[in-house]
Amino acid sequence: MQRVKTNILENVFAIENVDFIRARHNDEGNETIDYKLSASFAKKLASENLSKLDIKQYIDERLKEIEDKRINDGREVLQYFTKVILNWINGIRIINKIMRRK
């Protein structure tokens, strides 16, 4: 079964050798066709894909996961620095107690 990139080939606005170029590859007997896109055509495809609800929803979910991870990483950094500062303050208190005894 051959998979065809329908968003490229069936796009009524796509002009071969202007918007995209087909490139055939034969790697160890497995022939594949790749498509090299112009920057403007790639931008059009991206805009089309963002208008499709399931793709947009998938992208939004992944972005939320990335943002949640970033927030968690930030919390871990904040917890680490809080421990460092508290240990530093505790060390100063100990040094002050020792100095007062002298």
N, CA, C and O atoms as a GROMACS GRO file, in nm:
protein
  408
    1MET      N    1   0.084  -0.118   0.000
    1MET     CA    2   0.000   0.000   0.000
    1MET      C    3   0.089   0.125   0.000
    1MET      O    4   0.175   0.140   0.086
    2GLN      N    5   0.068   0.211  -0.094
    2GLN     CA    6   0.146   0.332  -0.105
    2GLN      C    7   0.076   0.446  -0.034
    2GLN      O    8  -0.041   0.475  -0.060
    3ARG      N    9   0.147   0.511   0.054
    3ARG     CA   10   0.090   0.627   0.124
    3ARG      C   11   0.123   0.752   0.044
    3ARG      O   12   0.239   0.775   0.008
    4VAL      N   13   0.026   0.829   0.017
    4VAL     CA   14   0.044   0.951  -0.062
    4VAL      C   15   0.021   1.071   0.028
    4VAL      O   16  -0.072   1.073   0.109
    5LYS      N   17   0.104   1.170   0.014
    5LYS     CA   18   0.088   1.292   0.091
    5LYS      C   19  -0.021   1.375   0.026
    5LYS      O   20   0.006   1.462  -0.058
    6THR      N   21  -0.145   1.349   0.064
    6THR     CA   22  -0.259   1.411  -0.004
    6THR      C   23  -0.265   1.561   0.019
    6THR      O   24  -0.315   1.634  -0.067
    7ASN      N   25  -0.215   1.609   0.132
    7ASN     CA   26  -0.221   1.753   0.155
    7ASN      C   27  -0.132   1.830   0.057
    7ASN      O   28  -0.148   1.950   0.040
    8ILE      N   29  -0.040   1.760  -0.006
    8ILE     CA   30   0.045   1.824  -0.107
    8ILE      C   31  -0.012   1.799  -0.247
    8ILE      O   32  -0.037   1.892  -0.322
    9LEU      N   33  -0.030   1.672  -0.279
    9LEU     CA   34  -0.069   1.636  -0.416
    9LEU      C   35  -0.211   1.677  -0.451
    9LEU      O   36  -0.238   1.711  -0.566
   10GLU      N   37  -0.302   1.675  -0.356
   10GLU     CA   38  -0.441   1.707  -0.385
   10GLU      C   39  -0.476   1.853  -0.355
   10GLU      O   40  -0.592   1.892  -0.364
   11ASN      N   41  -0.378   1.930  -0.320
   11ASN     CA   42  -0.401   2.072  -0.293
   11ASN      C   43  -0.416   2.144  -0.427
   11ASN      O   44  -0.324   2.146  -0.509
   12VAL      N   45  -0.533   2.204  -0.447
   12VAL     CA   46  -0.562   2.266  -0.577
   12VAL      C   47  -0.474   2.388  -0.604
   12VAL      O   48  -0.461   2.431  -0.719
   13PHE      N   49  -0.414   2.443  -0.501
   13PHE     CA   50  -0.329   2.560  -0.519
   13PHE      C   51  -0.182   2.524  -0.535
   13PHE      O   52  -0.099   2.612  -0.560
   14ALA      N   53  -0.148   2.396  -0.521
   14ALA     CA   54  -0.008   2.353  -0.528
   14ALA      C   55   0.035   2.336  -0.673
   14ALA      O   56  -0.032   2.268  -0.751
   15ILE      N   57   0.145   2.396  -0.707
   15ILE     CA   58   0.201   2.384  -0.841
   15ILE      C   59   0.334   2.312  -0.830
   15ILE      O   60   0.428   2.359  -0.765
   16GLU      N   61   0.341   2.195  -0.895
   16GLU     CA   62   0.465   2.117  -0.889
   16GLU      C   63   0.578   2.195  -0.954
   16GLU      O   64   0.557   2.265  -1.053
   17ASN      N   65   0.696   2.183  -0.898
   17ASN     CA   66   0.818   2.253  -0.940
   17ASN      C   67   0.815   2.403  -0.909
   17ASN      O   68   0.909   2.475  -0.942
   18VAL      N   69   0.708   2.449  -0.847
   18VAL     CA   70   0.702   2.587  -0.797
   18VAL      C   71   0.685   2.582  -0.646
   18VAL      O   72   0.767   2.636  -0.570
   19ASP      N   73   0.576   2.517  -0.602
   19ASP     CA   74   0.548   2.504  -0.459
   19ASP      C   75   0.617   2.383  -0.397
   19ASP      O   76   0.653   2.385  -0.279
   20PHE      N   77   0.636   2.280  -0.475
   20PHE     CA   78   0.703   2.160  -0.424
   20PHE      C   79   0.774   2.089  -0.538
   20PHE      O   80   0.742   2.106  -0.656
   21ILE      N   81   0.873   2.008  -0.499
   21ILE     CA   82   0.949   1.926  -0.594
   21ILE      C   83   0.947   1.784  -0.542
   21ILE      O   84   0.973   1.759  -0.424
   22ARG      N   85   0.916   1.689  -0.630
   22ARG     CA   86   0.921   1.548  -0.592
   22ARG      C   87   1.065   1.500  -0.601
   22ARG      O   88   1.138   1.536  -0.693
   23ALA      N   89   1.104   1.421  -0.505
   23ALA     CA   90   1.239   1.363  -0.504
   23ALA      C   91   1.225   1.214  -0.476
   23ALA      O   92   1.180   1.175  -0.368
   24ARG      N   93   1.265   1.132  -0.572
   24ARG     CA   94   1.260   0.986  -0.554
   24ARG      C   95   1.388   0.939  -0.488
   24ARG      O   96   1.498   0.981  -0.522
   25HIS      N   97   1.372   0.849  -0.392
   25HIS     CA   98   1.486   0.790  -0.322
   25HIS      C   99   1.474   0.639  -0.330
   25HIS      O  100   1.363   0.585  -0.321
   26ASN      N  101   1.586   0.571  -0.346
   26ASN     CA  102   1.586   0.425  -0.344
   26ASN      C  103   1.692   0.382  -0.245
   26ASN      O  104   1.812   0.384  -0.275
   27ASP      N  105   1.648   0.344  -0.128
   27ASP     CA  106   1.738   0.305  -0.020
   27ASP      C  107   1.726   0.156   0.002
   27ASP      O  108   1.627   0.108   0.057
   28GLU      N  109   1.827   0.082  -0.040
   28GLU     CA  110   1.832  -0.064  -0.025
   28GLU      C  111   1.707  -0.130  -0.081
   28GLU      O  112   1.651  -0.220  -0.018
   29GLY      N  113   1.663  -0.087  -0.197
   29GLY     CA  114   1.549  -0.149  -0.263
   29GLY      C  115   1.414  -0.094  -0.222
   29GLY      O  116   1.312  -0.134  -0.279
   30ASN      N  117   1.411  -0.004  -0.126
   30ASN     CA  118   1.285   0.057  -0.082
   30ASN      C  119   1.273   0.195  -0.146
   30ASN      O  120   1.339   0.290  -0.105
   31GLU      N  121   1.188   0.204  -0.248
   31GLU     CA  122   1.172   0.331  -0.316
   31GLU      C  123   1.070   0.416  -0.242
   31GLU      O  124   0.961   0.371  -0.207
   32THR      N  125   1.108   0.539  -0.219
   32THR     CA  126   1.018   0.634  -0.154
   32THR      C  127   1.018   0.765  -0.233
   32THR      O  128   1.110   0.793  -0.309
   33ILE      N  129   0.915   0.841  -0.213
   33ILE     CA  130   0.907   0.973  -0.275
   33ILE      C  131   0.899   1.075  -0.163
   33ILE      O  132   0.817   1.065  -0.072
   34ASP      N  133   0.986   1.172  -0.171
   34ASP     CA  134   0.989   1.279  -0.073
   34ASP      C  135   0.948   1.408  -0.144
   34ASP      O  136   0.956   1.417  -0.266
   35TYR      N  137   0.904   1.504  -0.069
   35TYR     CA  138   0.861   1.631  -0.127
   35TYR      C  139   0.937   1.744  -0.060
   35TYR      O  140   0.936   1.757   0.063
   36LYS      N  141   1.002   1.824  -0.139
   36LYS     CA  142   1.070   1.943  -0.088
   36LYS      C  143   0.978   2.062  -0.114
   36LYS      O  144   0.941   2.088  -0.228
   37LEU      N  145   0.943   2.131  -0.008
   37LEU     CA  146   0.844   2.240  -0.018
   37LEU      C  147   0.912   2.376  -0.018
   37LEU      O  148   1.017   2.396   0.044
   38SER      N  149   0.851   2.469  -0.089
   38SER     CA  150   0.896   2.607  -0.079
   38SER      C  151   0.850   2.661   0.057
   38SER      O  152   0.754   2.609   0.115
   39ALA      N  153   0.916   2.763   0.105
   39ALA     CA  154   0.881   2.819   0.236
   39ALA      C  155   0.738   2.872   0.237
   39ALA      O  156   0.665   2.853   0.334
   40SER      N  157   0.698   2.938   0.129
   40SER     CA  158   0.562   2.994   0.126
   40SER      C  159   0.456   2.884   0.123
   40SER      O  160   0.351   2.898   0.186
   41PHE      N  161   0.482   2.776   0.050
   41PHE     CA  162   0.386   2.666   0.045
   41PHE      C  163   0.379   2.592   0.179
   41PHE      O  164   0.271   2.552   0.222
   42ALA      N  165   0.493   2.575   0.243
   42ALA     CA  166   0.495   2.512   0.376
   42ALA      C  167   0.412   2.594   0.474
   42ALA      O  168   0.342   2.539   0.559
   43LYS      N  169   0.422   2.726   0.463
   43LYS     CA  170   0.344   2.814   0.551
   43LYS      C  171   0.194   2.798   0.523
   43LYS      O  172   0.114   2.798   0.617
   44LYS      N  173   0.157   2.786   0.395
   44LYS     CA  174   0.016   2.765   0.360
   44LYS      C  175  -0.035   2.634   0.419
   44LYS      O  176  -0.145   2.629   0.475
   45LEU      N  177   0.045   2.527   0.407
   45LEU     CA  178   0.004   2.397   0.462
   45LEU      C  179  -0.010   2.404   0.613
   45LEU      O  180  -0.104   2.348   0.670
   46ALA      N  181   0.081   2.472   0.679
   46ALA     CA  182   0.074   2.485   0.825
   46ALA      C  183  -0.053   2.559   0.865
   46ALA      O  184  -0.119   2.522   0.962
   47SER      N  185  -0.087   2.664   0.792
   47SER     CA  186  -0.209   2.739   0.821
   47SER      C  187  -0.333   2.653   0.801
   47SER      O  188  -0.426   2.658   0.880
   48GLU      N  189  -0.332   2.574   0.693
   48GLU     CA  190  -0.444   2.482   0.668
   48GLU      C  191  -0.459   2.383   0.783
   48GLU      O  192  -0.569   2.358   0.832
   49ASN      N  193  -0.346   2.326   0.824
   49ASN     CA  194  -0.350   2.225   0.930
   49ASN      C  195  -0.399   2.283   1.062
   49ASN      O  196  -0.469   2.215   1.137
   50LEU      N  197  -0.363   2.407   1.090
   50LEU     CA  198  -0.410   2.469   1.214
   50LEU      C  199  -0.560   2.494   1.212
   50LEU      O  200  -0.621   2.507   1.318
   51SER      N  201  -0.618   2.501   1.094
   51SER     CA  202  -0.762   2.521   1.086
   51SER      C  203  -0.838   2.390   1.107
   51SER      O  204  -0.960   2.393   1.129
   52LYS      N  205  -0.770   2.277   1.101
   52LYS     CA  206  -0.834   2.148   1.125
   52LYS      C  207  -0.838   2.125   1.276
   52LYS      O  208  -0.735   2.128   1.342
   53LEU      N  209  -0.956   2.104   1.329
   53LEU     CA  210  -0.978   2.101   1.473
   53LEU      C  211  -0.894   1.994   1.543
   53LEU      O  212  -0.834   2.022   1.647
   54ASP      N  213  -0.888   1.872   1.488
   54ASP     CA  214  -0.815   1.766   1.557
   54ASP      C  215  -0.666   1.795   1.564
   54ASP      O  216  -0.601   1.764   1.664
   55ILE      N  217  -0.610   1.852   1.459
   55ILE     CA  218  -0.468   1.885   1.459
   55ILE      C  219  -0.441   2.000   1.555
   55ILE      O  220  -0.345   1.996   1.632
   56LYS      N  221  -0.526   2.101   1.551
   56LYS     CA  222  -0.510   2.215   1.642
   56LYS      C  223  -0.522   2.170   1.787
   56LYS      O  224  -0.446   2.215   1.873
   57GLN      N  225  -0.616   2.081   1.814
   57GLN     CA  226  -0.634   2.031   1.950
   57GLN      C  227  -0.510   1.953   1.995
   57GLN      O  228  -0.465   1.969   2.108
   58TYR      N  229  -0.455   1.871   1.906
   58TYR     CA  230  -0.334   1.794   1.938
   58TYR      C  231  -0.219   1.889   1.970
   58TYR      O  232  -0.148   1.870   2.069
   59ILE      N  233  -0.200   1.991   1.886
   59ILE     CA  234  -0.092   2.086   1.908
   59ILE      C  235  -0.112   2.160   2.040
   59ILE      O  236  -0.017   2.178   2.116
   60ASP      N  237  -0.234   2.202   2.069
   60ASP     CA  238  -0.263   2.271   2.195
   60ASP      C  239  -0.233   2.183   2.316
   60ASP      O  240  -0.179   2.231   2.416
   61GLU      N  241  -0.267   2.053   2.306
   61GLU     CA  242  -0.239   1.960   2.417
   61GLU      C  243  -0.088   1.946   2.438
   61GLU      O  244  -0.042   1.946   2.552
   62ARG      N  245  -0.013   1.932   2.329
   62ARG     CA  246   0.133   1.919   2.341
   62ARG      C  247   0.194   2.046   2.400
   62ARG      O  248   0.283   2.039   2.485
   63LEU      N  249   0.145   2.163   2.355
   63LEU     CA  250   0.197   2.289   2.409
   63LEU      C  251   0.167   2.302   2.558
   63LEU      O  252   0.249   2.353   2.634
   64LYS      N  253   0.047   2.256   2.600
   64LYS     CA  254   0.013   2.259   2.742
   64LYS      C  255   0.106   2.168   2.822
   64LYS      O  256   0.150   2.204   2.931
   65GLU      N  257   0.135   2.048   2.768
   65GLU     CA  258   0.228   1.957   2.835
   65GLU      C  259   0.366   2.021   2.851
   65GLU      O  260   0.428   2.011   2.956
   66ILE      N  261   0.411   2.088   2.745
   66ILE     CA  262   0.542   2.154   2.751
   66ILE      C  263   0.540   2.264   2.856
   66ILE      O  264   0.634   2.278   2.934
   67GLU      N  265   0.433   2.343   2.858
   67GLU     CA  266   0.421   2.452   2.955
   67GLU      C  267   0.414   2.398   3.097
   67GLU      O  268   0.477   2.453   3.188
   68ASP      N  269   0.337   2.289   3.118
   68ASP     CA  270   0.328   2.228   3.251
   68ASP      C  271   0.464   2.179   3.297
   68ASP      O  272   0.501   2.195   3.414
   69LYS      N  273   0.539   2.118   3.206
   69LYS     CA  274   0.673   2.069   3.241
   69LYS      C  275   0.764   2.186   3.276
   69LYS      O  276   0.843   2.178   3.370
   70ARG      N  277   0.752   2.294   3.200
   70ARG     CA  278   0.834   2.413   3.226
   70ARG      C  279   0.801   2.469   3.365
   70ARG      O  280   0.891   2.510   3.438
   71ILE      N  281   0.672   2.472   3.400
   71ILE     CA  282   0.631   2.521   3.532
   71ILE      C  283   0.686   2.430   3.641
   71ILE      O  284   0.738   2.478   3.742
   72ASN      N  285   0.675   2.297   3.621
   72ASN     CA  286   0.728   2.203   3.720
   72ASN      C  287   0.879   2.218   3.734
   72ASN      O  288   0.931   2.215   3.846
   73ASP      N  289   0.949   2.235   3.622
   73ASP     CA  290   1.094   2.255   3.629
   73ASP      C  291   1.127   2.383   3.706
   73ASP      O  292   1.222   2.386   3.784
   74GLY      N  293   1.047   2.487   3.684
   74GLY     CA  294   1.067   2.612   3.756
   74GLY      C  295   1.045   2.596   3.905
   74GLY      O  296   1.118   2.653   3.987
   75ARG      N  297   0.946   2.516   3.941
   75ARG     CA  298   0.919   2.490   4.084
   75ARG      C  299   1.035   2.414   4.147
   75ARG      O  300   1.075   2.443   4.259
   76GLU      N  301   1.090   2.317   4.073
   76GLU     CA  302   1.204   2.240   4.125
   76GLU      C  303   1.324   2.331   4.148
   76GLU      O  304   1.393   2.318   4.250
   77VAL      N  305   1.349   2.422   4.056
   77VAL     CA  306   1.460   2.517   4.071
   77VAL      C  307   1.435   2.606   4.192
   77VAL      O  308   1.526   2.629   4.272
   78LEU      N  309   1.313   2.655   4.207
   78LEU     CA  310   1.279   2.740   4.320
   78LEU      C  311   1.296   2.665   4.452
   78LEU      O  312   1.349   2.721   4.549
   79GLN      N  313   1.254   2.539   4.458
   79GLN     CA  314   1.270   2.459   4.579
   79GLN      C  315   1.418   2.440   4.611
   79GLN      O  316   1.459   2.448   4.727
   80TYR      N  317   1.499   2.414   4.508
   80TYR     CA  318   1.642   2.394   4.529
   80TYR      C  319   1.706   2.520   4.587
   80TYR      O  320   1.778   2.514   4.687
   81PHE      N  321   1.678   2.635   4.525
   81PHE     CA  322   1.738   2.760   4.573
   81PHE      C  323   1.687   2.796   4.711
   81PHE      O  324   1.761   2.855   4.791
   82THR      N  325   1.563   2.763   4.741
   82THR     CA  326   1.510   2.787   4.875
   82THR      C  327   1.589   2.707   4.978
   82THR      O  328   1.624   2.759   5.083
   83LYS      N  329   1.616   2.580   4.948
   83LYS     CA  330   1.696   2.497   5.039
   83LYS      C  331   1.836   2.554   5.056
   83LYS      O  332   1.889   2.558   5.167
   84VAL      N  333   1.897   2.597   4.946
   84VAL     CA  334   2.032   2.654   4.952
   84VAL      C  335   2.034   2.777   5.042
   84VAL      O  336   2.121   2.791   5.127
   85ILE      N  337   1.937   2.866   5.022
   85ILE     CA  338   1.932   2.989   5.101
   85ILE      C  339   1.905   2.958   5.248
   85ILE      O  340   1.968   3.018   5.336
   86LEU      N  341   1.813   2.865   5.275
   86LEU     CA  342   1.784   2.830   5.415
   86LEU      C  343   1.906   2.767   5.481
   86LEU      O  344   1.934   2.795   5.598
   87ASN      N  345   1.978   2.682   5.409
   87ASN     CA  346   2.101   2.623   5.465
   87ASN      C  347   2.206   2.731   5.490
   87ASN      O  348   2.278   2.725   5.590
   88TRP      N  349   2.215   2.828   5.401
   88TRP     CA  350   2.311   2.937   5.416
   88TRP      C  351   2.276   3.019   5.540
   88TRP      O  352   2.363   3.053   5.620
   89ILE      N  353   2.146   3.051   5.556
   89ILE     CA  354   2.101   3.128   5.673
   89ILE      C  355   2.128   3.048   5.801
   89ILE      O  356   2.173   3.104   5.901
   90ASN      N  357   2.099   2.919   5.797
   90ASN     CA  358   2.123   2.834   5.913
   90ASN      C  359   2.272   2.831   5.947
   90ASN      O  360   2.310   2.833   6.064
   91GLY      N  361   2.357   2.827   5.844
   91GLY     CA  362   2.502   2.829   5.867
   91GLY      C  363   2.547   2.958   5.933
   91GLY      O  364   2.633   2.956   6.021
   92ILE      N  365   2.489   3.070   5.890
   92ILE     CA  366   2.524   3.199   5.951
   92ILE      C  367   2.481   3.202   6.097
   92ILE      O  368   2.554   3.253   6.182
   93ARG      N  369   2.363   3.146   6.129
   93ARG     CA  370   2.317   3.141   6.268
   93ARG      C  371   2.413   3.060   6.354
   93ARG      O  372   2.446   3.099   6.467
   94ILE      N  373   2.458   2.948   6.301
   94ILE     CA  374   2.552   2.864   6.377
   94ILE      C  375   2.682   2.939   6.400
   94ILE      O  376   2.737   2.936   6.511
   95ILE      N  377   2.732   3.006   6.297
   95ILE     CA  378   2.857   3.082   6.311
   95ILE      C  379   2.839   3.194   6.413
   95ILE      O  380   2.928   3.218   6.494
   96ASN      N  381   2.725   3.262   6.412
   96ASN     CA  382   2.699   3.369   6.509
   96ASN      C  383   2.695   3.316   6.651
   96ASN      O  384   2.747   3.380   6.743
   97LYS      N  385   2.634   3.198   6.672
   97LYS     CA  386   2.631   3.138   6.806
   97LYS      C  387   2.772   3.106   6.854
   97LYS      O  388   2.806   3.130   6.970
   98ILE      N  389   2.854   3.052   6.764
   98ILE     CA  390   2.992   3.018   6.801
   98ILE      C  391   3.069   3.145   6.835
   98ILE      O  392   3.145   3.147   6.931
   99MET      N  393   3.050   3.250   6.757
   99MET     CA  394   3.122   3.375   6.780
   99MET      C  395   3.081   3.441   6.912
   99MET      O  396   3.163   3.504   6.978
  100ARG      N  397   2.953   3.426   6.951
  100ARG     CA  398   2.906   3.486   7.076
  100ARG      C  399   2.966   3.415   7.197
  100ARG      O  400   2.982   3.476   7.303
  101ARG      N  401   2.997   3.288   7.183
  101ARG     CA  402   3.053   3.211   7.295
  101ARG      C  403   3.196   3.253   7.326
  101ARG      O  404   3.243   3.233   7.438
  102LYS      N  405   3.265   3.309   7.231
  102LYS     CA  406   3.406   3.345   7.251
  102LYS      C  407   3.422   3.468   7.332
  102LYS      O  408   3.535   3.511   7.358
   0.00000   0.00000   0.00000
